[in-house]
């Protein structure tokens, strides 16, 4: 049962009856037929709006009221479209007024004086007359709705608890799915699953299933296990795939491959995909979650799992017991309804930020009643708890409990009643946001900004109903039940096409989305002939599809687009289209236009007639060569994104007329256009990320007139000069002047300067008044001879310096004078491609203890003439990366917090007393370097989580007598089958201790040849079967073996 929400109407009607209608009335003030009609609308709309609360309640049981609401909703969209046409014509009149005045003088003589005004042109006169039938039709429908309203007995519901302003506030919903506050009720299942997954499955694939009805917490339980720290340590690779009701083995396999390799995958042949997947998983422990499976075909499952072998664990979540049986789990977890106590804890955490009602006794009785109505469903308890989070009035809790929606069966409500109730009590403006989300396919992941821009195109507001993606925390996804609820409340207004299903359009459909196919032809869009007032045309792609890009036949663009004259949102993002038809003058309602990730080369001029356009996305249009010349006409443009459109060399003339711009990702100054930068001062609303390029074409006077320092909303700024330093127009002194003049706003958080050609940097770069500065990047500033006193930026966390060819020495000037707390917050320091950098002298008095106290990452790459050693006191350092620094001696013995070490192309790694603790990632190019740990005594590795063998990383321990390896969970052996450990790699070892390495299963094959080993200790190596394959080491005197449970032989029988 679809239920129309007054929310999709209330604010909508308020907006229509407010400023939009007022504006239209002003525009038609001289028209004797239109003005009375619109005045009648202004009178009727508030009366209808007043009864919406009553109608929403009654529609649940009264089909006539439901039909009345459906007709009203349909009418509201048509009213909006008509008022939008009036607004468009008024804008067009203003923009073209000068041209229109020339041709109207003769026509005026034929038109009565009463029809002339400052708004008159022949075109506008004809337009207004053409609108008369449309307006009269709306008036008739409004009058009909008014008559039916009375016969249905709809009346205004007066507020029972008015606020000081006389209106009852709506309940506030912080988030329907905003993450787990504290996991309640499934701890036993979580513990059992983790213990099971950590066990051995060397005999083949092991499958776990989680079964339960919707809202029971299956996905949440799987997420908690998947993200558990001990699970992360136990598995080499992990992948999460949302399967839903479209079980496509090719798509699932491709998603797994892309997840574990982070690389694109263009194969569409299942055999090739599975061969590649099998190669990647060979010898690895792999955890796979297949979330929300509905497919009941055993053959499909058999095909999908064929590449998986020993070491693979699969978790399957499903609502269907038959699916659990088909996947043949070694262990199945059936999630039942939670006890009331657990449900109560979930409810109070979200409603009261507490574990119980002890601190809120006034709500205890009514709260317990509400919890019992949640019927043991954690999602229901969470949704209703979130709904009441900011409500302190007892009467509202009573109203939630007494709602008739609780009594609706799911078959009639179409969804769990608790979720329906949480929607029912949303503020009106949020209901439209939520209903719009029904066009998103299940399990479709999206970026926050993506959905907000779509909401904005419909004049909605941003609020979250989503949960973060399991794989990518920057993306979001809707829970299946929340998606179902959105579809229920949206009804016929939203239509989406998934898989091989057919379109389901009605004459009420306004929004459409579909999953783009590999080849989308005319046949796919035949059903669009049924819709006359479509607002949204949104092809969507799952992330795994972005790499190959779908094709769209040009016939669709040429024939279909002109017929969709009421579109407000049009996306062709991701399609392999190279040109666009010049039909945009027919799409005057457009607010949102997305051509991102397409190979288009130019935009048609008719695009500049889209006077209502607010968002234009051209991100990664890598072949786009220019923007339309008359973009100044897009007077309502708020958001222009041209990131990655690298072939655009200049901005159109008078771009500064777009004064409503809030996001302009790039401003490109072309050759000869230097004065255009002055127009930046008129774009006072800019915020977010901003890139200013082509600065080699600007002089200092023009740069100063840009008033960049006044753009307080800009948080990330890139100042970009051309990479071509050899151009005759490049002038060091001019570029220094320009940089001096481009002082950014004081609230700036991130600054990057690229290809700057001056010899010195501006003093403002290190001005401590930039109190919000978090990151600074100086890239390829090839003439810069010294660095500014960056240490004065006290909150700076990330510093990257690369390609400064003229820098020979970095010393105390980097810290500034009297800066004892310089770089106090710095966490990441990176140097790259510093071809002439020879000396790094941190301080004159060897007071290194106070330098870089917070530094976690140090990276030095391609600094081939850098001499000396690294700083010795970096107590917080976790990641060290040294590459192609042939003259640099690397010492790591004092880095007690080091977790990640990458050394490549360096002469030596020298230490006098090495103890590597907690190393989780160690990467050394053995064929290019030789590691020499100079300490003649002890080499100790503890907690090196990724260590698989010593021979594999090319480790040589020259002169070491004592070697201890402890707490390395992935250490299988000191050598690999391909690379046996040789005597010269650890020639002088006398004592060897290996303990708490649970996967360690054998000692080096050449153990018997090590001449000096006198003592060995093996402890808690549970997979070790045999101590020696042939004989004991000749000098061995002591052998301690403890807790090696699978040890069967000291020497293999055929050698003993």
N, C-alpha and C positions, 0 to 999 in steps of 0.2 A: 504494500500500500504506500503510494507516494503521498506525502503530506506537505502542503505548501506552508512555508514559514512566513509569518507576518514580517519577519526580519528581512526577507528578500524584498519587502515592499515598503515598510514604514519609513526608513531613512531615504529610500528611493523616492517615494512620493513627497517627502519633505523637501528634498533637493529640487524635484521637478516643480513643486508649487512655490519655490522660493526664488533664488536669484536667476535660475535659468528662465523661468516664466516671466519674471520682471524684465529681463533683458530682451526677450522676444516681444513683449508688449511695447517696449520703447521703440523697437525696430519697426513695428507695424502701426505705430501711433497714428499715421495718416491714412490707414486703410479701413474703410467703413465696414467691410465684411469680416476681416480677420480679427480686428481688435475686440469686438463684442464676443466673438467665440472664445478667444483666449481669456477674456475676463470671466466668462462662465466657468472655464476650467479652474481659474484661480479661486472661485467660490466653492466648487464641488470637491476638489481634491482634499482639502482639510477635513471635510465631513466624512469622507470615506476613510481617511487615515485614522480618524478617531475610533472607529469600530474594529480595527484590525486585531487588537488583543482578543476581543470577544470572538471574532471569526476564527482565529487560530485555535482557540479552545474547542469551539463547536464543530469544527471540520472533522474531528476525530470520529464523531458519531453521526454527523449529518453530511451526506453526500452532496446535497444541494449547496451547502456552505463551501465545501471543498471546490465544487465547480465554479462558484462565484469568485473564490480566491484565484483559481487558475485563470479565469477570464480577466481579472483585475491585473494579475501579473503580466499577462500578454499585452494588455492595454498600456501598462506602465512602460514597457519597452518601446512600444510604438510612439508614445508621447515623447519619450526621451529622444528617439530618432528624429522626430519632427522639430523639436526645439533645437536639436543639434544642427539641423539644416538651416534654421534661421540664424544661428550663431555663425555658421560657416559663411553664409551669404553676407552677413554684416562684416566679417573679417575681410572677405574678398573685396567688398566695396571700399573699405578703408585702404587696402593695399593697392587698388587699381584706380583710385579716385581721379588722379591726374589724367590718366588716359581716357577715362569715361567722360570727363567734362567736355572734351573736344567734340564728341559725336552726339551730344544730347540736345543741342540748342534747337534744331529743327523739329525734333520729336516733341519737345516740350509744348510747341504751339498747338499740337493735336490733342493734348491731354488736359483735362480740366484742372484749374488752379488748385482745387482741393486735394488733388493727388500729387502735388509737387511739394518737395521738402528737401532738406539737406541730405536725406537718405535716398533721394530719387536718382535712378538711372533707368534707361530702358530695360536693361537686363534685370534690375531688381524689381521693376514693375511687373515684368513677365513672370519672374520667380514667385512673387507674392500671389499673383493670380493663380499660378499653377498649384499653390499650396491650399487653396480654398477647399477643394474636394476632400483632401486628406484631413484638414482641420475639422470640417463638418462631420466626417465619419467618426472622428474621436469624440466629438461632442455628443453624438447620438449614442455611442457606446457608454460614455460616462453617465448619461441620463438613464440608460437601461440598468446599469449597475446600481444607481441610486434607488431606482424603483424596486429592484430585487432585494437590495439591502433591507428595505422596510418589510417586505413580505417574509424575509427569513428571520426577522426579529433581532437583527444585529444592533447592538447598542454600545455606547461608550462605557468601559469599565473604569470606575473612579478609583484612584489610589487609596489604599487602606492605611498606608504609613507614609504620608508625604514628607519630603525633605523640606529644608528651609526655603527652597525655591518653589515648593508646591508640586514637585514631580517625584515619582517613585523611581529610585535608581535601579538600573538593571543589575542582576548578579554578574560578577566579574569572573571570567575564566582565565587563569594565568596560562594554562596549557593542558590540553587533554592528554597529551603524551609527552611529558617533559623529563623523562628519565627516571630511574629508580632512586627514591630517597633512601630507603633502607630495605633490602630484600627480605620479604617476610613469607614464611609458610612453606618454602620448598628447600630448606637448607639440607635436609636429609637426602633428597634426590640429587642436589648439586654435589654433595660430598661423594655419594656413590658413583656418580658419573665420572668425576675427576679421578677417583681411585681406579676405576675400570679403564679409563683412557690411558693412564700412565703405565698400565701393565703391558706385558709382552703380547704381540700378535704376530709372531714370526711365521705362523702357519697359514696366514692369509688375511683378507680384509675382515675387519670386525665392524659391525653396524649396531648403533644404538638408535632406538626410536623414542620420541616423546609424543604421546597421543593425548588428545583432549579437545573438548569443544572450544569454539572461539572465545577469547577473553580469559582463558585459564592461565596464561603466562608461559606458553610453550616457547615462544621466541625469546622472551626475557630470560628464561632458564638457560636456553642454548647460548645466549649472549654472555651470560655470567660465566658459564663454563669456558666458552671460547676465549674470553679475555682474561681468564685467571692466570696469575703469574706462574704458577707451577706448570700449567698447560703450555705456556709459552716456552718454558725451559725444556719441556719434554718432546716438543715437535720441531722438526727442521722447517717445515712449511705448513701454512694454513690457508684455507680459502672458505669464503662464505658466499653462497649463491641462493638468491630468492627464486624459487621455482614457480610457485603459484599454480594456476590451472593450465598453464601453457608448457607442457613437458616436451621440450625440444632438445634432444640429445646433442645436436650440433651447437646450439646456443649455450647450453650448460657447460659443455666441454670447453668451448672457447672462453667462456667467462672464468672457468677454473684456471686455464692456461694464463690468461691475462692477469689474473690475480696473483699467481705465484711467480710470474716473470716480470710483471710491470712493463710488458712490451705489447705492442699491437700484434694482432694475429689475423692475417688475411685469408687463411684457409677456410673453405666451405665444405671440404670433403671430410666426412667423419673419420674415415680410416687414417688419413694423414694427421688429423688432430689428435687422435688417440695414440698414434705412434709417438708423436712429439711429446704428449703428456706422459706417456710411460717412460720415455727417456729422462724427462725432468724429475720424475719421482723415484728413479732407480736408486736404491740404497738409502732412501730418505724416510723418516717418520713424518707422515702427512695426516693432518686433521682437516676434514671436509664437513661443512654444515650445509645440508640441503633443506632449506626452510620452506615450509608450507607446501608440501607435495599433495596433489589430488589425484594424480594419474594412477589408475588401477590396472594397467597393462603390464603383466610380468615380463613380456619380451622387451618392452621399452627399458625397464629397469635393468635387465640382464645386459643389454647393449651398453647402457651408460656406465655400468660398473666394470666393464671388461678390462680397461687399462690399469685398474688398481690391483695392487698385490700386497705382499707382506709389508707391514709398516703403516698401512693406511687404516685410519679409523674414520667412520662416517657417522654423523649425527643427522637423523631425519626427524623433522617435525611435521605432524599431520593431524587433521581432525578425524581421519577415517581409520578405523581399525583394520579394514581390508588392506589399506596401503601399508600399514605396519606389518601385516602378515606377509605381504609380497616382498618387502625388502629383507625379510628373514633376519631380524635382529638377534644378536646374542643376548641382548637385554632390552626390555621394553619398559618405559616409564609411563604409567597411566596417571595423568593429572586429574584428580577429582576436585570437586568444589572445596574451597578452603573453609575451615571451621570459622564460626562467627568471631572468635577472639583474634584470629589472624586478619580477617577482613576488617575488623574494627581498627587494628593497628595500622593497616594500609590507609584506611579512611582518615583517621586522625592525623597521620603524618602529612597528608595533603591538605586537609581542612584546617588543622590547628597547629601544624609543625610540632606535634607532640606524639608520644607513643600511646597515650590514652586520654581520658577525659579528666584526669585528676586535677588539672589546673583550670578546667573549664566546666565545672559541675553544672552550670545552667544549661549546657547543651547535652548532658549525659543521656537523659531519658530519650529525648527526641532523636539524638544521634544513634543510639542503639537500635531504635526502630528503623531508621533509614538503612543502617548496616544490614539488618535482617532482610530488608527488601532487595539488597544487592545479591542475595541468593548465592553467596559463596564465590562470586566471580571477582577476581582481583582487578580486572580492568574496569568493572562497574564501580567498585569501591573507590578506585583511583579517580575516575571521571567525576563522580558525584562529590568526592572530597575536594577535588580541584575547583569545582563549581562553587563550593561554599567557602573557599579559602579566605576571602576578604569580607565575609558576611558576619556581622556581629549582632544582627537583629533576629531575635528568636522566632518572630513571626515568619520570616522567610524560610527558616528551617522547617517550620510546620507546613508551609506552602509546598515545599519540595516533597515532603512525606505524603501529603494528602492528594497529590496530583493524580488524575485519572490515568495518566500514561502508564503508571506501574501496573495497572490492571489489563493493559492491552496484551493479547498473546503475540508472540514474536511473528507469527504468520501474518497478523494484521498490521503490526507496527513495522514489520520489515527489518527489524533490528532489535538488539537487546534493549528492553524498555529503559534501563538506566542510561544508556547512551543517548537514546531519543530524548530523555528528560534533560540531560546535560546540554543538548542542542537547544531544546525548547526554551531554556532560561538564559541563553546567551544574549548579550546586548545585540540590538538589531543590526548595527553596522558590522558585527562580526559574523552574523549568520550568512550574509551575502558572500563574505570572504570564504567561509567554510563551504557553502554550496558550490561555489565556483570550482573548488578543488576536485569536484567529482569528475572533471574532464581528465584528471591524471590517472593513468593506468595503475593497477595494483603493482606494487614493488618498484614503481618508477622512482629513481633517485634524481633529485633536483637541487640546485643551489638556492640559497636563501634569496639572493638578489633576483633570480629568475622568476620566482613566484611573486615577489613584491612588485616587480615591474608589470606583471600581468594583472595583478590586483589594481594597480594604479591606473592602468588603461581603462578599467571599469569603474573608476572613482571609488574604489574600495580602500580599506586601510590594512596595514600589515599586522598580523598576529599569528601566533604559532599553534598549529594543531598537530605537530609532527614529532617524530623521533629521529635521532641521528642515525645515519647509515652504519651498519655493522662494519663495513670495510673502509669507508671514507668519511671521517668525522666532519668534513666540511660540507657534506651533502646530507639531504634529509629524505625521509620516506614516510608514507602514511601506513599505519597499522591497517590490516585488511578490514577489520570491523569498522574502523573510522572511515575508511574509503567507502564501505558499504553504506554507512550512515550518510555520507556526503551525497551518494547517488540517490538515496531515498529522498532526502530533503530537496535535492535539485529537481527531481522529477524529469519531465520531458524537456526542460530548458537546456540541459547539457547532454550531449551524446558523444560517446567515444567508441572507436572501432579498435578491437584487439584481435590479433591472430587472423584466422580465416572467417570470422563472423561477418554478418552483413550489417550495414548501417541500419539503425533504427531512428529515423527522423520523424518528426511530426511538424505541423505548422506552428507549433510553439517553440521549436528548437532554436536556440540563440547561440550556443557555444558548441564547438566540435573539436575533437582531437583524435588522432589516430597514430598507430605505430607505423612509421615509414618502412616500406618494403625495399627490397634490393632494386626493383624496377616498378615504379608507380605509373600506371598507364591510365588512359581515359576511363576504362571500365571501373576502376576503383572509385571514381568520383561521380558515377552516373546518378547516384541517389541524391546528389546535391541539387538536382532539379526540383526536389520536393520542398526545399527551404528557401524562403524569400527574404528573410531578415536576419541572416546569420551574422553574428558579431565576432566569433573567434574561429580561425582556421589555423590549427596548431598541429603540425606533424611533430611527433616526439620520437626520440631515439634512446634506447638504453645505452649506457656508456660503452658496452662492447661493440656497438654498431658504428661508433663515430669514426673508426679507423678506415672502414672501406667506403662509406658514404653512398647513399642511395641515389638513384637516377629518377628524375621527374620529366616526363614527356613535355615538350614545349607546347603541345596542343592544350594541355591543362591550363597553362599560364595564359595563353592567348584567349581561349574560349571561356574558361571558368571564372577567372578573376573579375572581368568586367560585369559578370552577373551577380557578384557578391557585393553589391553596392553599399551594404550597411555594415561591412566589416569594421571592427575597431582594433582587432588584433590579427595580424598576419605574420606568420613565420614560415620561411623556407629554409631555415637553418640546417646546414649539413647536406643539402641536396647538391649534386654535381651539375649546377646550372651555370652557364657562362654569360647569358644575357637575359634581360628582363623586357617584357613588352611595355610599350609606352601607354599604359592604360590607367595610370594612377589618378587622373582627373575624375575618374568614376568612383573613386574610393575616398570620398571627402570626409567620412567619419573616422578614418584611421587614427588611432592613438599610438599604436605599438607596431613596429615594423622590424623584423629580424632577418637579416641575410647573412648572419655569421657563418663562418666555415664553408663558404661557397666560393667557387672560382670566378665570380662575376668580374668583369673588367671595367664597367662603368654603370652609372645609375641614370635612368631616363630623366629628362628635364621635367616631365609631368609630376615627378615626385615632389617638386617644389610647390605644387598646388595643395599639398596636404596641410592646410593651415591649422588643423587641430592636432597634428602629430606631436607627441610628447617624447617618445622613445625611438631612437634609430640605432640599431645594433649592427655593426659591420666588423665585428671582431674576427680576426684571422681571415679576412678577405684578401688573400695574399696576391691576387692578381688585379685588385682594384687600383686603377691608376689616378683617378681624380674624383672629387665630389662635385655635385651639380653646381653650376655657377650662380644660381639664384636661391641659394639656401637661406639667404636673409629673410625670405618669405615665410620660413617655418617659425613663426613668431611664438608658438607655444612649446617649442622644443625644450625639454628639460634634460635629456640624457642622450649624449652622442658618444658612442664607443667605437673607436677605430684602431684599437690595439691590434698589432700584428698586420695591419694593412701597410706594408713596408714600401709599396711603390708610390704611394701618395707623396708628392713633393711639395705641395703648398695647399693652404686653405683657400676657400673661395673668398672673393672680395666681400667686405662688410659683414663678416662673420660676427663682428662685435654687436650687430643689431639683435642677436639672439640673447637678449638680456635675461631671459628666464632659465638659461642653462644652469643646471646645478652640477652636472657631471659632464665634463669634457675631458676625455682621457688623453688627448694629444692636441697640441696646437703647433702646426708645422709652418715655419716661416720660409717661404721660397726665395730663391735668388732674385734680388731686386725688390723684394717685398718687406724690407726691414722695418719700415714705418708701421706695418700692420700690427706689430707687437703692441703699439700704443693702445689699440682697441681692447686689450686685455683689461684695462682699468674699468671698462663698462660691464664686464662680466663679474659682478660683485658677489654672485651667489655660488660660485664654484666651490666644490667640496670634494673630499675623498682623494683619489690618486690623480695626479696631473703631470704630463710630460711635455716639456717645452723644447722643441727641437728646431734645427736650422739656425742656431744662434750664431753661426759663422757669417750670416747675412745681416746681422743686427749691429748697430753702433750703441755706445753707452748712453747717449741722450735718449734715444727711443726706448731702450731697455728701462731706463729710470721712469719714463712716463707710463709704463705698464702697471705701476703700483702693485707689484707682486706681494709686497709685504702687507697689503691690506686684505688679502684673500685668506681670512682667518679659518675658513672651512677646509683648506687644503692640508691634508695630513701626510701625504707622500708626494715628493717632488723629484722629478728627473730633469736636469739641465743637460741638454744634449747638443754637442757640436758635431760636425761631419767627421767621419773617419779619415777623410782625405786631407792629410796635413800638408800635402805638396801643392795645394791650390794657391795660386798667386795672391788671391784675395785674403788669405789668412794673415793676420797681423797680431803678434803677441800682445802689444800694448793695448790695442782695441779690445781684444778678448778679455784682458784683465779689467778694463773699464766696464765692459758688459757684465762680467761676473760681480764686480763691486756694486753695480746698479740693480742687480737681481736679488737683493737681500730678501729672503722668504719671510713668511709670517712667523711670529714667535712661538706659535703652538705647533709648529711642524714637528712630526715624529720621525720621518724617514727622508733622507736626502741622498741623492746620487748625482754625481757629476761625471759626465762621459765625454772623452775626446777634447777636453778643454786644452787650448793651445798656449795659455799664458805661462810665464816662467815662475810666477809666484801666485799663491792662493790668497783670496780675500780674507781679511782678518775676521769678518763676520762668521766664517765657517766654524770657528772655535769660540764664538762668543758664548759665555756661560748663561746669557739671558735665554738661550734656547733650552729651556728647562724640561721640555718634553721630548727632546731628541733621543731616539732609541737606536737608530742605525745610520751609518754614514758609509758611502761607497765612493771611492775615487778610482775611476777606471780609464786607462789609456790616456792619461793626461801627460803626454810624452815629453813636454817641455818643462814640466814642474821640477824644480831643483831641490826643494825642501818641503817638508810637511808642516802644516799649521799645528798649533798646540792643542791637539784634539783632546788631550787629557782633561781639559777644562770643561768638557761636556760631561757633567757628573753622572747623568743617568744613561749614558750611552752603553748599549748592550752588544751591538754588533759593529765591527769595523772591518771593512774590506778595502785593500789597497792593491791595485794591479796595474801593470803596464806603465809605470812611471820610469821611463828610460834614463832620465837625467839624475835620478837620486842615487848617490853613492854611499851615503851614510845616514843612518837613523839613530839619533841620540837623544839627549835630555830635552831638546826643544819640543819633542813630541808631548812631553808632560806639562810644559809651561812652567813659569816661575812660581815658586812657593806653593806648589800643588801637592801637598803630602797625601791627599786623598784622590789624586788623579786616577782615572780608570777604575774607580772603586766598584762600578757596576758592570764593567765590560765582561761579557761571557764568551764572545766569539771574536777571534782575531785571525784574519786571513791575508796573506801576501801571495801574489801570483805574478809570474812573468816580469820580475824586476831584474832586467838584464844586467844592470851595472851596479846593483846593490852589493857592497862589499863588507860593510861593517854594521853590526847592530849593537850599539853601546847603550844599555838601558839607563845607566846613571854613572856619574863621575866618581861617586864615593862608595861604590859597591854596596848600596843599600837596597838590595833586590827583595828583601823580605816584604816590603810594603807595595811592591809593584804587582798589578794584575791579581788582586786577591780573589776575584770572583771568576777568573777565566776558566771556562770549561772546554773550549775547543781552540786549538792552535793549528793552523794550516799554513805551510810554507811550500810553494810549488814553483818550479822553473825559475829558481834564483841561483843560477849556475856558478856565480862568482862569490857568493856569500861565504865568508870565512868564520871560523871560530865555533862556538858552542851555543846551544840554546840556553835561555834563562834557566837557572837551577831551582828556583823556589817558585813553583806553581802548584800550590797545595790543593787547588780545586780542579786541576786539569783532568778531564775525562776522555777527551778525544785528541789524539796527536796524529797529524798527517804531514809527512815530509816526502816530497817527490821531486826528483831531478835537481837535487841540490848537492852536487858532487863534491864540493869542498867543505861541506858542513859536517862536523862531528856531532852525532846525536847521542845524548845521554838521557836515560829515562829512569835511573835508579831512584830519584827523589820524587817522582810523580806518584804519590801513594794512592791517588784516586783514579788512576788511569783505567779506562774500560775499553777503549777502542784505539788500536794502533795500526797505522798504515805507513809503511816505509817502502819507497820505490826509487831506485836510481841514485842512491847515496853511497858514499865510499864506505862508511862503517857505522856500526851501532856499537858504541863502546861504553862499558860500565864496569865499575870496580866492585860493586856489591849489588847484584840484581835480585830483586824479589818482585815478580810480576803478580799482582793481586787483582782479582776481579776483572781480568781482561775478558771481554765478551766478543770482540771482533779484532782479529789480528791478521793482517794481510801484508805479506812481504814477497817481493819478486826475487826468488832464490837464484835465478839464472843471471841476474844483473848485479847482485851484491853478495857479499859474504858477511854474515853476522859474526862478530867476534866479541863475546862477553869476556872482558879481561880479568874478571875476578877469578883467582885460582882456587877458590874454595867452594862456594855454594850457589846453586841455581835453583830457585823455588818458584813454582807456578801454582797459584791457588785461585779457584773460582773462575777459570778461563772457560766460559760457557760454550764457545764455538770451536775449541780445539779438538781436531779429529785425529791428528798424528803429528809427531815431530818432524818426520821426514818430508811430509807434504808441504810444510812451510819453509823448508830449507834451513832449519835451525842448526847452527854449529856451535858447540860449547867447548871452546879450546881451553884446556887446562882445568876444567871444573872437576872437583873431586866428589862433591855431594850434590845429588839431583833429587829433588822431591817434587812430585806432581800430585796435587790434591784437589778434590772437588771439581773435576772437569767432566760433566755428565755426558759429553758426546765423544770423549776419547775412546776410540775402539782399540787402538794399538799405537805403539810408538812409531810404527811404520805402516805403509799401505802395501797392497799387493803389487802396485806398479813401481813404488819407490821404497825399496828396502833400506832400512837404517844401516849405514856403513860405519865401520870402526872409526874412521877419521872424523866423524861428526861428534862423537863424545868419547874421545880416545882415553882420557885419563880418569874416567869415573870410578870411584871406589865404593860409593854408597848410593843405592837406588831405592827410593821409597815411592810407591804408588798406592794411594788410598782414596776411598770414596769416589771412585770412577765407575759408576754402575754399568756402563756399556763396554768397559775394557774386557776383551775376551782372549787376548793372546799377547805374549811377550815377543821381542824381536827374534827373528829366525836365527840371527847370528849371535845370540846371547852367549853361547858357549865360547865365542872367540874373544870376548872382552877380557883382557888379561889382568886388570887390576881390581875388579869387583870383589870385595870381601864381605859385604853385608847387603842383604836385600830384605825389604819389608813390603808385603802385599796385604791390604786390608780393605774389606767392603767392596770388592770387585766381584759382583754377584754373577757375572757371565763368564768368568775365567774357568776354563775346563782343564787346561793342562799348563803346568809351569814351564817346561822346556820341551822342544821338539826332539832334541838329540841329547846333549850332555849338559851338566852344570858348568857354569864358568869355572875355570881352573883354580882361581884363588878364593872361591867362595868359602867363607867360614861360618856365617850366620844367615839363617833363612827363617823369617817370621811370616807366617800366613794366618790371617784372622778373618773370619766372617766372609769367606769366599765360598758360598753355599753350593755352587755347581762344580767345584774342583773335583776332578776324577783321577787325574794322573799327575805325578811329579815329572815323569818323563814318559813320552808316548811309548806304548808297549813294544812296537816294532824296533824301537831304538834301545830299549832297556835291556 
